[in-house]
Amino acid sequence: MPRRTPRTALDRQRTPRRFRKFLGAASICALIAALLSPLTQAAAADSTTALAANDYCGGQCSDILPPGQNGNATLAQILLNQAFGIQPDHAEDQLGPYNNLASGAATLTDAKINDFFNDASFGVASDQVASSTAPGGRTDVTIVRDKKTGVPHITGTTRYGTEYGAGYAAAQDRLWLMDVFRHVGRGQLTSFAGGASSNQGLEQEFWRNAPYTEADLQTQIDNAIANNGARGQQALADANAYIDGINAYIDASDSGRYFPGEYVLTGHKDSITNAGTIDHFKITDLVALASVIGSLFGSGGGGEVNNALSLLAAQSKYGVTEGTKVWESFRERNDPEAVLTVHNGESFPYASKPDTAQGEALPDAGSVTQEPLVYDRTGSAATATATGASATAAATTLTSAKRGMSNALVVSGKYTASGHPIAVFGPQTGYFAPQLLMLQEIQGPGLSARGASFAGLSMYVELGRGQDYSWSATTSGQDIIDTYAVELCQDDYHYLYHGTCTAMDKVERTNSWKPTTADGTAAGSYRMQVYRTKYGPVEYRATVGGKKVAYTTLRSSYLHEADSIIGFQMLNDPDYVKSPGTFQSAVQHINYTFNWFYADSSHTAYYNSGDNPVRAAGVDAEFPVWAQAAYEWRNWDPTTNTASYTPPSAHPNSIDQDYYISWNNKQAKDYTTAPWGDGSVHRGNLLEDRVKKLVAAGGVTRSSLTRAMADAALADLRAEDVLPKLLKVINSSTVTDTTAAAAVTKLSDWVTAGAKRKETSAGSKAYANADAIRILDAWWPLLVKAEFEPGLGTDLYTAFSNNLPIDESPSAAHGPTGAHAGSSFQYGWWSYVDKDIRAVLGESVQGGLSQKYCGGGTLSACRDALISTLKTAAGLTAAQVYPGDDQCSAGDQWCADSIVQRTLGGIKHGKITWQNRPTYQQVVEYTSHR
């Protein structure tokens, strides 16, 4: 069945059937002329803003964020784009440079970096000022936009004015997107933007994780402010000023009729009479937005029920002792061959396997059922497509295999040509139109930064640079989510809490929709329902030892979505962050699970953030435990969901290590991360191998480190790190079959050429070594199954596949971002294949699997299995390997891999060639320090 790119809010504007008929029937030129007649937002280019004196980067800070800064479009601009492909100013002017690095990196020099990146210096030269605006007519803030990218440079003389300007600029660039995501966070997307099945899945995915009431959202604000003294009060004042700025733009754009056209296309505004309203933002909207971002990128853990099911499957096949040994070997909690970010040998034990587990509550075989979320479906909510979207959303929410994305390469000045540290880093947040992130510079009392922030949360720069330092993050994924088995009493909706039968709290959300111009999905409705306990929302039901239980998930950041605001405030404060130590102190205030990296002119630093709960002695974080006082987090208060957390010194951290790499790999020795797959082959190895080589040679430059990143971005991890060993098995004797021999030759030639998925030339839309790539894409799932299923048995093989996906090639649809998402090779069985094949070859393996699987452990039988599956793969056509979807025709290999800017509004963009790299990215080298 052809893959389909998941559609999110307004993806149907690519152009929906109803919209096509509308364009065909209307006189589009006359319509656009009429729509252009209202006053547009005016701004004169009369500023004489000079380059900032507080910039210590010496012109050596650069950044990029495709597709472009401008994420708002009027109805007229949307119609022009849909009909003729015309782009609003600055809607995609960063997409071309970003795309071109794939072909241009090989000849990159320092002088050419800004051919592919923006100059991220502070300020705007007077001859580069495109516009200067006094938002709301205020005299204490100015928004200057530069000619090249249209990025807002916000300068305020008061703190209130500065934050007001930040809110106004955010609404100028992302108002529609911000509105979409405040509704996602509240589980109300379908009622707002339409009932497309992907919209249903999106709101279900996030509301299952954070089923908050309005009172819950306000309480989180109150607690965050109350617990942080003067900084908490300042954060509240900043947030209120920011919201005032957003609402001022809403009013101005409404009266001036230059608001985003999506409000018309979704039926919220009338294009002729201007009837309808755009709701003002309120402070609880920021918490709803934060819950979406935190859940998507910063909440490691979960999956304990799936872990229990695969453990039970292993014990059923092998017996308890041997089955547990097999399970542990596949789990790779602390694999000695795993690539590490802190690689100096320092140990940071966390979530380790206890000698004797206490309080485990493993389900009885066959008793587990997933708790339903959606009830009372009507109309289009009851279709097979809609129920399928719900199933995918639930699976994504409940797995430990969270999409981490993001990478970092940081080299100490000891190994650079200049003697100053160099960093190339950024988050992989997917590709959207408009982008989830937005760029800005913000300068005001206590604020001095430039970089990226999530739309609607940009009162502070979240990833970027200060006056003499830059910082970035990758998702870390350590386990801050635990599963508790609450024993039921009285009925299915009461449970024992410390011996008292206690009623569950039912939270509901009812949504309905009808067709609009933007989304023609037929009318429908449903009700979402979550039962909450003191131990978190109910996710499964089962029996344990014959007792009826509900499995709940408790996340340390649950009810604390607003807490991280203090850390971001500190990062933007030039009087706070002045050194590696103060940087680490700032990010310690961020309760989401991230790896943070820092570089200034002399130092580098790293810190792993997150509220890591202190678990009771003997509790194994991998599995459900009984909801009893003895097994709760230490000093846990269920009213506020606070507990004792591991101290900062226990988090992986480092200053001035020779180099740091991160691509969502293991942080440090003995630090267990929640997702499976931290073994001998991880995509972090693609960075480790290249950066280690650069450091060994010395003289690292911005361009050489960028080239290393860009080279890894085109690498096929399977081909670079596993395929040579597979070929070694096959070539252990002469290959006589002509089909297999031809395939081996193609694969070998590809490895020799560098194992890249790279165009033959820029813009060719065809890969070099295309046949080899097709063969490996087809072969990988076949060879993994042939290698492991005979030994594991179908049940255990399937259970392990639920813990860790088999593959994640660029053309695969995976996770919340679906296909065409760029990020690839995060999760897969490459480490298992690597360790098993090396064992069969008789090579040394540290932390190997508990037994040999390929061919039952014999080289000849393993070789036969590999050749047999290779012949099958070689015989599959491109159309069979790449079956096509709503973006690509069957057989189009390049298109199957290509990156699509998924439409969250009315503007669409072209595809770009595949690159596995950060969406927002910085290249920095500071020349001096305050």
ZASELUM-335677 format. One record per residue (C-alpha): x, y, z. Coordinates in steps of 0.25 Angstrom, whole numbers, padded with zeros to 4 digits, always signed. Example, Ala and Ser with C-alpha at 12.3 -4.5 7.8 and 13.67 -1.06 7.14 Angstrom:
+0049-0018+0031 +0055-0004+0029 
END
This chain:
+0000+0000+0000 +0006+0014-0004 +0012+0022+0008 +0005+0035+0010 +0011+0047+0017 +0004+0050+0030 -0005+0062+0028 -0005+0072+0039 -0012+0085+0040 -0016+0091+0027 -0008+0081+0019 -0020+0080+0010 -0017+0093+0005 -0007+0087-0005 -0017+0090-0012 -0030+0083-0008 -0041+0079-0017 -0051+0090-0012 -0040+0100-0014 -0036+0096-0028 -0051+0098-0032 -0051+0111-0025 -0039+0116-0033 -0044+0111-0046 -0057+0118-0044 -0052+0131-0039 -0045+0142-0047 -0033+0141-0039 -0026+0153-0044 -0038+0162-0040 -0040+0155-0027 -0025+0157-0023 -0026+0172-0027 -0038+0174-0018 -0031+0167-0007 -0019+0175-0008 -0027+0188-0007 -0027+0188+0009 -0016+0195+0015 -0004+0186+0017 +0006+0188+0029 +0015+0200+0025 +0029+0201+0030 +0040+0211+0024 +0054+0207+0023 +0060+0219+0030 +0067+0213+0041 +0082+0215+0043 +0084+0204+0052 +0099+0201+0053 +0106+0187+0055 +0106+0185+0070 +0118+0188+0079 +0115+0176+0088 +0118+0166+0078 +0130+0157+0081 +0129+0147+0069 +0137+0156+0059 +0127+0153+0048 +0130+0138+0050 +0116+0134+0055 +0106+0128+0044 +0093+0122+0044 +0082+0116+0035 +0067+0112+0037 +0059+0108+0025 +0050+0111+0018 +0050+0125+0022 +0047+0135+0033 +0033+0140+0028 +0022+0129+0032 +0010+0138+0030 +0003+0141+0017 -0010+0148+0014 -0021+0142+0006 -0016+0149-0006 -0002+0143-0004 -0007+0129-0002 -0016+0130-0015 -0004+0135-0023 +0005+0123-0017 -0006+0113-0020 -0008+0118-0034 +0005+0122-0039 +0015+0117-0029 +0019+0132-0025 +0026+0133-0011 +0023+0144-0001 +0036+0152+0002 +0045+0144+0011 +0036+0131+0011 +0047+0122+0005 +0060+0130+0003 +0068+0121+0013 +0063+0108+0006 +0072+0109-0006 +0085+0112+0002 +0082+0101+0012 +0079+0091+0000 +0092+0095-0007 +0101+0090+0004 +0099+0076+0000 +0106+0078-0013 +0115+0090-0009 +0121+0085+0004 +0133+0077-0002 +0139+0090-0007 +0135+0099+0005 +0144+0109+0011 +0143+0119+0022 +0141+0130+0012 +0129+0122+0006 +0122+0119+0019 +0112+0130+0017 +0108+0125+0003 +0101+0114+0011 +0098+0121+0024 +0093+0135+0029 +0102+0145+0035 +0098+0144+0050 +0105+0156+0055 +0098+0165+0064 +0091+0177+0058 +0088+0182+0044 +0097+0191+0036 +0090+0203+0032 +0090+0200+0017 +0084+0186+0020 +0071+0191+0027 +0059+0187+0020 +0049+0193+0030 +0048+0199+0044 +0035+0198+0052 +0031+0204+0065 +0021+0193+0069 +0008+0198+0074 +0013+0212+0073 +0022+0210+0085 +0035+0219+0087 +0042+0209+0095 +0044+0198+0085 +0048+0196+0070 +0047+0184+0061 +0057+0185+0049 +0057+0175+0038 +0069+0172+0029 +0068+0172+0014 +0074+0158+0012 +0066+0150+0021 +0055+0158+0028 +0059+0154+0042 +0054+0163+0053 +0065+0170+0061 +0057+0175+0073 +0063+0186+0081 +0057+0192+0094 +0060+0203+0104 +0051+0196+0114 +0049+0182+0118 +0034+0183+0116 +0036+0189+0102 +0046+0179+0098 +0037+0167+0101 +0025+0174+0095 +0033+0175+0082 +0037+0161+0083 +0022+0157+0083 +0019+0166+0072 +0030+0161+0063 +0026+0147+0066 +0012+0149+0062 +0016+0157+0049 +0024+0144+0045 +0016+0132+0051 +0002+0136+0056 -0005+0125+0049 +0005+0115+0053 +0004+0119+0068 -0011+0118+0068 -0010+0104+0062 -0001+0099+0073 -0008+0106+0085 -0020+0097+0080 -0011+0085+0078 -0007+0087+0093 -0021+0087+0097 -0026+0076+0089 -0035+0085+0080 -0028+0085+0067 -0039+0078+0059 -0049+0088+0063 -0040+0100+0060 -0033+0095+0047 -0041+0084+0041 -0044+0069+0043 -0033+0063+0034 -0029+0050+0040 -0015+0055+0043 -0020+0066+0051 -0028+0056+0059 -0016+0048+0061 -0007+0060+0065 -0017+0065+0075 -0019+0051+0081 -0004+0049+0082 -0001+0061+0090 -0013+0062+0098 -0011+0047+0103 +0002+0052+0108 -0003+0065+0115 -0018+0064+0117 -0018+0078+0125 -0030+0086+0129 -0030+0101+0128 -0028+0101+0143 -0016+0092+0142 -0009+0101+0132 -0011+0113+0141 -0006+0105+0153 +0007+0102+0146 +0009+0117+0143 +0006+0120+0158 +0016+0110+0163 +0027+0113+0153 +0027+0128+0158 +0025+0125+0172 +0037+0116+0173 +0047+0125+0166 +0047+0138+0173 +0051+0150+0166 +0054+0143+0153 +0040+0136+0154 +0034+0150+0155 +0042+0155+0143 +0038+0143+0135 +0023+0146+0138 +0025+0161+0134 +0032+0157+0121 +0022+0147+0117 +0011+0157+0119 +0018+0168+0111 +0020+0157+0100 +0006+0154+0100 +0002+0168+0099 +0011+0170+0087 +0004+0158+0080 -0010+0163+0083 -0006+0177+0078 -0002+0171+0065 -0015+0163+0064 -0023+0176+0066 -0015+0183+0056 -0015+0172+0045 -0030+0170+0047 -0033+0185+0046 -0023+0186+0034 -0028+0173+0028 -0014+0167+0026 -0016+0156+0036 -0012+0142+0031 -0021+0137+0020 -0023+0123+0027 -0033+0130+0036 -0042+0132+0024 -0039+0118+0018 -0043+0111+0031 -0056+0120+0033 -0051+0128+0044 -0052+0141+0036 -0060+0146+0025 -0051+0152+0013 -0062+0161+0009 -0068+0167+0021 -0056+0164+0031 -0066+0158+0040 -0061+0148+0050 -0050+0148+0061 -0036+0144+0064 -0036+0141+0078 -0026+0148+0087 -0015+0140+0093 -0014+0138+0108 -0003+0133+0117 -0008+0119+0118 -0006+0118+0103 +0009+0118+0106 +0008+0106+0115 -0001+0099+0105 +0010+0102+0094 +0021+0098+0103 +0014+0084+0106 +0015+0081+0091 +0029+0085+0089 +0034+0078+0102 +0026+0065+0099 +0032+0065+0085 +0046+0068+0088 +0049+0067+0103 +0042+0056+0110 +0051+0043+0110 +0045+0030+0116 +0033+0022+0115 +0031+0008+0108 +0031+0000+0121 +0019-0008+0117 +0025-0011+0104 +0038-0015+0111 +0030-0024+0120 +0024-0031+0108 +0037-0034+0101 +0043-0039+0114 +0031-0048+0116 +0033-0053+0102 +0047-0056+0104 +0045-0063+0117 +0034-0071+0110 +0043-0076+0099 +0056-0078+0107 +0052-0079+0122 +0053-0068+0132 +0068-0068+0134 +0073-0070+0119 +0061-0061+0114 +0065-0050+0123 +0079-0051+0118 +0075-0051+0104 +0066-0039+0107 +0077-0031+0114 +0087-0034+0102 +0077-0027+0092 +0073-0016+0102 +0088-0011+0102 +0086-0003+0115 +0101+0001+0116 +0108-0005+0104 +0123-0004+0105 +0124-0001+0090 +0114+0010+0089 +0119+0024+0085 +0119+0034+0096 +0118+0049+0097 +0126+0050+0110 +0137+0040+0105 +0148+0042+0116 +0143+0030+0124 +0136+0037+0135 +0124+0030+0140 +0110+0036+0143 +0101+0024+0148 +0087+0026+0145 +0075+0017+0144 +0084+0005+0145 +0080-0009+0146 +0078-0013+0161 +0084-0026+0167 +0070-0030+0171 +0058-0023+0166 +0048-0019+0175 +0033-0016+0173 +0032-0021+0159 +0018-0022+0154 +0019-0030+0141 +0006-0033+0134 +0000-0047+0133 +0001-0052+0119 -0009-0048+0109 -0016-0038+0119 -0011-0024+0114 -0020-0015+0107 -0018-0001+0103 -0027+0009+0109 -0036+0016+0099 -0035+0030+0097 -0046+0033+0086 -0060+0031+0088 -0074+0034+0081 -0068+0035+0067 -0077+0041+0057 -0076+0044+0042 -0062+0045+0037 -0056+0042+0051 -0061+0028+0049 -0054+0024+0036 -0043+0014+0035 -0033+0025+0032 -0037+0033+0045 -0036+0020+0054 -0023+0017+0047 -0018+0031+0050 -0022+0029+0065 -0014+0016+0066 -0002+0022+0060 -0003+0034+0070 -0004+0024+0082 +0008+0016+0078 +0016+0028+0076 +0012+0034+0090 +0014+0021+0097 +0028+0016+0092 +0041+0020+0098 +0047+0022+0084 +0044+0037+0084 +0049+0044+0072 +0062+0051+0077 +0068+0057+0065 +0078+0069+0066 +0093+0068+0066 +0106+0075+0071 +0120+0076+0067 +0129+0084+0077 +0144+0085+0076 +0153+0091+0087 +0162+0102+0083 +0174+0093+0086 +0172+0086+0072 +0167+0098+0064 +0175+0106+0054 +0172+0119+0061 +0173+0114+0076 +0158+0117+0078 +0147+0107+0080 +0138+0104+0068 +0124+0098+0068 +0115+0094+0057 +0101+0090+0064 +0086+0091+0064 +0073+0084+0066 +0066+0075+0056 +0052+0079+0058 +0046+0074+0045 +0043+0082+0032 +0030+0090+0032 +0024+0102+0025 +0024+0111+0033 +0035+0105+0041 +0033+0102+0056 +0045+0111+0060 +0047+0125+0056 +0059+0134+0056 +0061+0147+0064 +0071+0156+0071 +0066+0162+0084 +0074+0174+0091 +0069+0181+0103 +0071+0182+0118 +0076+0168+0123 +0074+0162+0109 +0084+0161+0098 +0083+0149+0089 +0081+0144+0074 +0076+0131+0070 +0064+0122+0069 +0051+0120+0077 +0039+0112+0076 +0028+0121+0070 +0019+0126+0082 +0030+0124+0092 +0040+0134+0087 +0040+0143+0098 +0055+0138+0100 +0064+0132+0089 +0064+0117+0092 +0076+0113+0083 +0086+0122+0078 +0097+0132+0083 +0099+0143+0093 +0110+0154+0093 +0122+0145+0094 +0116+0131+0094 +0107+0121+0087 +0099+0110+0091 +0091+0098+0085 +0084+0085+0089 +0081+0071+0085 +0070+0062+0091 +0076+0053+0101 +0065+0043+0104 +0069+0039+0119 +0057+0033+0126 +0049+0043+0134 +0036+0035+0131 +0032+0023+0140 +0020+0013+0139 +0012+0010+0151 +0002-0002+0153 -0009+0004+0161 -0018-0007+0168 -0033-0005+0164 -0043-0005+0175 -0059-0004+0175 -0059-0003+0160 -0050+0000+0148 -0050+0015+0151 -0045+0014+0166 -0031+0010+0171 -0023+0008+0183 -0015+0020+0188 -0007+0017+0200 -0018+0007+0204 -0030+0016+0202 -0040+0014+0190 -0039+0026+0182 -0047+0031+0170 -0040+0034+0157 -0041+0048+0151 -0048+0048+0137 -0044+0059+0128 -0051+0060+0114 -0050+0068+0101 -0061+0068+0091 -0057+0073+0077 -0065+0074+0064 -0063+0080+0050 -0069+0082+0037 -0063+0084+0023 -0056+0097+0020 -0049+0103+0008 -0035+0099+0014 -0040+0085+0019 -0051+0078+0011 -0052+0066+0021 -0066+0062+0024 -0073+0066+0036 -0070+0058+0049 -0068+0058+0063 -0062+0050+0075 -0060+0051+0090 -0046+0049+0096 -0046+0044+0110 -0034+0041+0120 -0034+0036+0134 -0024+0042+0143 -0018+0037+0156 -0008+0042+0165 +0002+0034+0158 -0002+0040+0144 -0011+0037+0133 -0016+0023+0131 -0010+0017+0118 -0013+0002+0119 -0021-0008+0127 -0016-0022+0131 -0016-0032+0142 -0004-0035+0150 -0004-0048+0158 -0019-0048+0155 -0021-0035+0161 -0028-0024+0152 -0018-0012+0150 -0017+0000+0142 -0004+0004+0137 -0001+0019+0138 +0011+0028+0133 +0017+0038+0142 +0026+0048+0136 +0035+0057+0144 +0032+0069+0135 +0017+0066+0136 +0010+0079+0142 +0023+0086+0140 +0023+0090+0126 +0026+0105+0130 +0038+0102+0139 +0049+0103+0128 +0046+0118+0125 +0056+0121+0136 +0067+0114+0129 +0064+0121+0116 +0063+0134+0123 +0077+0132+0129 +0083+0128+0115 +0078+0142+0109 +0084+0150+0121 +0098+0155+0118 +0100+0158+0133 +0098+0143+0136 +0105+0135+0126 +0119+0139+0126 +0126+0125+0126 +0125+0110+0124 +0121+0109+0139 +0110+0119+0138 +0105+0113+0125 +0104+0100+0132 +0097+0107+0144 +0087+0113+0134 +0083+0100+0127 +0081+0093+0140 +0068+0100+0142 +0063+0093+0129 +0054+0081+0133 +0053+0075+0120 +0063+0064+0115 +0073+0071+0106 +0088+0071+0104 +0093+0085+0104 +0106+0090+0097 +0114+0103+0099 +0126+0110+0092 +0132+0124+0094 +0146+0129+0090 +0154+0120+0100 +0145+0109+0105 +0135+0098+0102 +0125+0092+0111 +0114+0081+0112 +0102+0078+0121 +0091+0068+0121 +0078+0074+0127 +0065+0069+0132 +0058+0066+0145 +0064+0052+0148 +0055+0046+0159 +0062+0038+0170 +0056+0025+0170 +0054+0016+0182 +0065+0005+0184 +0063-0007+0176 +0053-0001+0166 +0057-0004+0151 +0053+0007+0142 +0051-0002+0131 +0038-0008+0136 +0025-0005+0142 +0025-0005+0158 +0014-0005+0168 +0008+0008+0172 +0012+0007+0186 +0019+0016+0195 +0031+0007+0196 +0033+0009+0181 +0030+0023+0178 +0040+0034+0175 +0047+0039+0187 +0040+0050+0194 +0029+0050+0183 +0018+0060+0186 +0006+0055+0177 -0001+0069+0178 +0010+0076+0171 +0017+0065+0165 +0030+0068+0171 +0041+0059+0176 +0056+0058+0180 +0064+0059+0167 +0078+0055+0164 +0088+0066+0167 +0095+0074+0156 +0108+0067+0158 +0101+0054+0155 +0097+0058+0141 +0107+0056+0130 +0115+0069+0129 +0128+0073+0124 +0137+0086+0122 +0148+0087+0111 +0148+0072+0107 +0156+0071+0094 +0143+0070+0086 +0128+0067+0087 +0119+0060+0078 +0104+0057+0080 +0094+0051+0070 +0084+0046+0081 +0094+0036+0085 +0098+0031+0099 +0103+0042+0108 +0113+0036+0117 +0118+0023+0123 +0107+0016+0132 +0097+0026+0128 +0085+0018+0123 +0076+0025+0113 +0061+0021+0111 +0061+0017+0096 +0067+0004+0091 +0079+0004+0081 +0091+0010+0088 +0100+0000+0083 +0112-0002+0075 +0106+0005+0062 +0099+0018+0064 +0098+0030+0055 +0106+0037+0066 +0118+0029+0060 +0117+0036+0047 +0121+0049+0055 +0130+0042+0064 +0139+0036+0053 +0140+0049+0045 +0142+0059+0057 +0152+0049+0064 +0160+0049+0051 +0160+0064+0050 +0164+0066+0064 +0176+0056+0062 +0181+0064+0050 +0179+0078+0057 +0177+0091+0051 +0162+0090+0050 +0154+0101+0044 +0140+0105+0043 +0139+0100+0028 +0146+0087+0032 +0136+0084+0043 +0124+0088+0035 +0129+0079+0024 +0130+0067+0034 +0115+0070+0038 +0111+0071+0023 +0118+0058+0020 +0111+0051+0031 +0098+0057+0026 +0099+0049+0013 +0104+0036+0019 +0096+0023+0019 +0099+0018+0033 +0096+0004+0029 +0105+0004+0017 +0117+0011+0024 +0117+0003+0037 +0110-0010+0035 +0111-0014+0020 +0126-0016+0019 +0124-0027+0030 +0112-0033+0022 +0121-0033+0010 +0132-0040+0017 +0123-0052+0021 +0118-0053+0006 +0132-0052+0001 +0137-0062+0010 +0136-0071-0002 +0134-0068-0017 +0120-0064-0020 +0116-0072-0032 +0102-0068-0034 +0102-0057-0045 +0090-0049-0039 +0097-0048-0025 +0111-0046-0031 +0106-0034-0038 +0099-0028-0026 +0111-0030-0018 +0120-0023-0028 +0110-0011-0028 +0110-0011-0013 +0125-0012-0012 +0127+0000-0022 +0117+0008-0013 +0125+0006-0001 +0138+0009-0008 +0131+0022-0013 +0128+0026+0001 +0114+0020+0004 +0107+0033+0002 +0093+0036-0003 +0097+0048-0012 +0092+0053-0025 +0101+0051-0037 +0102+0066-0038 +0094+0078-0032 +0080+0077-0036 +0080+0064-0044 +0070+0058-0035 +0077+0044-0037 +0087+0037-0028 +0101+0032-0031 +0101+0017-0028 +0086+0017-0029 +0085+0002-0032 +0093-0001-0019 +0085+0009-0011 +0072+0002-0016 +0078-0012-0013 +0082-0008+0001 +0068-0002+0004 +0061-0014-0001 +0071-0024+0006 +0072-0018+0020 +0058-0023+0025 +0060-0036+0018 +0073-0039+0024 +0070-0035+0038 +0058-0044+0038 +0066-0056+0032 +0077-0053+0042 +0069-0053+0055 +0055-0058+0053 +0059-0073+0052 +0066-0072+0065 +0057-0063+0073 +0044-0068+0068 +0033-0060+0062 +0027-0055+0075 +0040-0050+0081 +0045-0045+0068 +0032-0037+0067 +0033-0032+0082 +0047-0027+0080 +0043-0020+0067 +0032-0013+0076 +0043-0008+0085 +0053-0004+0074 +0049-0002+0059 +0057-0010+0049 +0060+0001+0040 +0059+0016+0038 +0064+0019+0024 +0062+0033+0018 +0050+0028+0010 +0043+0021+0022 +0031+0028+0029 +0034+0029+0044 +0030+0036+0056 +0022+0049+0058 +0029+0055+0046 +0026+0044+0036 +0033+0042+0023 +0041+0052+0015 +0046+0057+0029 +0061+0057+0027 +0065+0051+0040 +0069+0037+0038 +0076+0025+0044 +0073+0029+0059 +0066+0015+0062 +0069+0002+0055 +0075-0012+0057 +0089-0008+0052 +0096-0011+0065 +0090-0024+0066 +0094-0028+0052 +0108-0023+0054 +0110-0030+0067 +0104-0043+0062 +0112-0043+0049 +0125-0040+0056 +0122-0052+0065 +0119-0061+0054 +0133-0057+0047 +0140-0060+0060 +0144-0045+0063 +0144-0039+0077 +0131-0033+0082 +0130-0026+0095 +0116-0027+0100 +0111-0037+0090 +0097-0043+0088 +0095-0055+0097 +0096-0064+0085 +0099-0065+0070 +0087-0063+0061 +0091-0062+0047 +0091-0076+0041 +0090-0082+0055 +0104-0077+0057 +0111-0084+0046 +0118-0076+0035 +0113-0084+0023 +0099-0084+0028 +0099-0069+0030 +0106-0067+0017 +0094-0075+0010 +0084-0067+0017 +0090-0054+0013 +0092-0058-0001 +0078-0063-0002 +0072-0050+0003 +0081-0042-0005 +0077-0049-0018 +0062-0046-0014 +0065-0031-0012 +0073-0029-0024 +0061-0034-0032 +0052-0024-0027 +0049-0012-0036 +0050+0002-0032 +0035+0003-0032 +0034-0008-0022 +0045-0002-0013 +0039+0012-0014 +0024+0010-0016 +0021+0025-0017 +0012+0033-0008 +0005+0046-0009 +0018+0053-0012 +0025+0044-0021 +0022+0034-0033 +0026+0020-0031 +0040+0017-0034 +0045+0031-0032 +0057+0028-0022 +0062+0042-0020 +0048+0047-0018 +0045+0036-0008 +0057+0041+0000 +0054+0056-0002 +0051+0066+0009 +0037+0073+0008 +0034+0085+0016 +0021+0080+0022 +0010+0090+0020 +0004+0096+0033 -0002+0108+0026 -0006+0112+0012 +0008+0114+0006 +0015+0102+0000 +0030+0100-0005 +0038+0091-0014 +0045+0078-0009 +0060+0078-0006 +0070+0067-0007 +0072+0058+0005 +0081+0063+0016 +0082+0057+0030 +0085+0070+0038 +0079+0080+0047 +0068+0089+0043 +0073+0101+0050 +0088+0101+0050 +0100+0110+0055 +0114+0111+0051 +0122+0119+0061 +0136+0123+0065 +0138+0134+0075 +0150+0143+0074 +0149+0150+0088 +0142+0150+0101 +0137+0161+0110 
END
